[in-house]
């Protein structure tokens, strides 16, 4: 039996803040979609870009799924199954982002986050396999924080979701 199975339900204080940030990002992104759909901006947008659709298919479920995994009991079979699914979504988020370029048409500073995620996810899984539970928890929590912050940054005026939200 590994250590995680006995870690109980209590969400560490730091994870509570990270989950709250993820929930706020998810709510604001939903609002941006609702606003964009209502105003017709989604229909007129670059949603025909396949990379963007694939990127959103990865990141949008990763937000609530990651929050749920962080908030619930750790170490059981469901934690491992949902954690693997979240890991796949995060790898897909990072890989699809290389098909997306900003206004200059070249890679941007956000692509550094994609590289970090491509390193962090396999590292987090490896740490769990080696039963280095505290290090595993830290890596996965920080990666989720990266997801939530990246989500919030997509709402800035000038970025696609930002133009839907503030139009
Ligand atoms: C909920 C979280 C996220 C949402 C809703 C989201 C959404 C988007 C959208 C709509 C774009 C198109 C560009 C624009 O916004 O104007 C984009 C671009 C991009 N995303 Fe994400 N994303 C999220 C998380 C992530 C994560 C976790 C990564 C890294 C692993 C990432 C990496 C990128 C990169 C590198 C670009 C291209 C940016 C540029 O070159 O200007 N995104 N994302």
Boltz pocket constraint, residues with backbone or C-beta under 6 A from the ligand:
constraints:
  - pocket:
      binder: B
      contacts: [[A, 25], [A, 29], [A, 52], [A, 55], [A, 56], [A, 59], [A, 60], [A, 63], [A, 90], [A, 93], [A, 94], [A, 97], [A, 98], [A, 100], [A, 101], [A, 102], [A, 103], [A, 106], [A, 107], [A, 108], [A, 110], [A, 111], [A, 112], [A, 113], [A, 114], [A, 115], [A, 117], [A, 146], [A, 147], [A, 148], [A, 150], [A, 151], [A, 152], [A, 154], [A, 158], [A, 159], [A, 160], [A, 161]]
      max_distance: 6.0
